[in-house]
Amino acid sequence: MRAVPTDLDGLLVFETEPHRDDRGFFTRTGDVEVLAAAGIDRTGFKQDSQSRSFGGVVRGMHGRSGSGEAKLVRCAHGAIMDVVIDARPHSATFGQVRSFRLDDDEHRQLYIPRGFLHGFESLSPVSDVCYRIDAFYTPGDDITVRFDDPELAIEWQASAPMVSDRDRAGASWNDYARSVGRS
């Protein structure tokens, strides 16, 4: 397992080297020494969560107000297009969008620091996504920005994605930017 920096400060991709044979594979999904070398305290994660989505489902774009939360995300089954937006008001890369393929073949993981919005699209018939989160869930801290906001220009693959009412009713990117003093 190794950490690969991205061009957005704090956003990391963790790559593994699965050992494969006729029975299947074995891969490491966590390594405290690799995380520590990347500046991440694995003992700081407070919750583990999992979601299951069907093909064409889009979830996001979600974040937390206040101090936010950091996440370590992986796709344990299937494949997703994972999308993040730098929503940190004082960041030089505020508003920049990045996407990453996470799947059960390469087993890459994405470390998303506090202050980012996060979402994904299920690219396979079934996708199981696992999250390690460093803060307890507080419903009043939810932030949702529309997944299809034209300012963000996210290129979702599904022509008619399945989306929750909450995600369809999210704020525009411009409204979010104004709310944090970046208009």
N, C-alpha and C positions, 0 to 999 in steps of 0.2 A: 504494500500500500504506500502511495506517495502523494504528496500535496503538490498541486500545480496551480500557481497563481493565475489570475485573470487580469484584465486591464481595469477592473473596477476594484478599488481598494477594499480588501478584506474578503472579497468573494473568491472562494477556492473550489477547485475540482479535485476530488480524491480519486485516483485511479488504482485499480487492483490488478493483479495478475492471476486470474483463475487457473487452477490446475485441473485439466480436463483428462478424462479417460473414457473408456467404454461405459462406465457406470454413471457418468455425469460430470460434475465439477465440485471443487472445493475452493472457496475464496474467503479471505479475511474481510470482514465488514467493519472492523474497528481495531484500532491500535493506539493505545494511550501515548506511546512514545512519538508516533508520527503526528498525532494531534497536538501534543505538547510542543513539538518542534515547529508547528505551524501557528503556535500561539493560542491554541484552544484547550481549555481545561475540560476534559471529558466529564469530570465529576460535577461540572456546573450544569449539566443537562438535568432538568426537573421532570420532564414528561416524555414518554414514548407514545406515539400515535400511529395509526395505520388507516388508510382509506382504500376503498376499492371503487374503481370507476370502469365503466364500460366504454367501448370504442366510440369516439366522437364527443365524449364528455369533456367540457372545459370547466375548470375550477379556478376562480381568481378574478381579479387580482386582490390579494388579501395582505393585510399588515396589521400592526398594532400601534396605537398612539403611545404617548409617554415614552418610557425607556425602550419600548418595543420588545422584540424577541429575536434570538438567533436560532437557526435551524440547520440540522444536518439531514439532508433528504436523499433517499435512494428509492429506486424502483425495484422491488423484490420479485415481482412477476409482471411480465409484459413489457411494454415500452411507453414512455411519455416524452412529450416535448415540455421541458421545464423552463419557465420564463420568470425572470426577475427584473425589477425596475428599481434603480437607485432612487429612493424617495427621501434621502437624508437632506434636509433643507440647506445645510452648509457645505454639501459635497460639490466638488468641481465637476462631478459626473452626474449631478442631479438630473433625473428624467431619462437617463440612458437605459435602454432595454437590451437584455442579453437572453439568448435561449440556448439550451443544452439538451441533447438527447440522453436520457437515462433509461437503462433497460436491464433485463435479466441476463444479458449476454456479456457485456463489458463490465457491468457492476460498478460503474462510476457513481460517485456521490457528490453532492453539491453542498458546500457550506455557505449559508446565506447569513451574513451578519445582520445585526440590529439595524433597522431603518430602511430595509428593502421591502418592496411588495413582492409577493410570490403567487404564482399560479402554474397550472399545467394543463395539457391536453392529453387524453388517453389515445395512443396511436395503435393499440392492439385491442382485440375483443374484450380483454379484461386486463386491468393494470392495478397492481397493489403497490401503494406508495407508503413508505415508512419514514417517519419524522422523529428526530430527537430534538427536543425544544428546551431552551434554557430558562424559560419563565412559565409560571402557571397561567392557565387561561383565565382571562378576565373579560367577560362578555362586553362590558361597556367600553373596552379599548379597541374594539374591532374597527378597522378601516377597510372599505371596499371601493376600489376604483374599477370602472367598467372595463371588462376584458376586451371589448371591441371599440374602445375610444379611438377615433381617427388620429388624434395627436400622438398616440403611442405606436400606431401602425404595426401592431403585432400580427404576424402572418400565421394565423391558425390554419391547420390543414383541413379541418372539417368545414364543408360548405354550409351546413346547418347544425352547429354544435348544440348539444344538450347542456343547458345552463340553469342554475338555480334562480329563483325569483330574486334572491338577495344579490347575486352577481349581476343580473340584468338591470337591477335598480341602483347599482353602484354610482358613486360620484364621477363626474368627468375628471380627466387629468388636470384641466385648467382650474376647476373648482378646488381640487386637492392642493395644487400649487399655491393658489391664493390663500388657502387656509393655513399654510405653513410659511407665508411671507415670501413666496417665490412666484410672483406673477409677471 
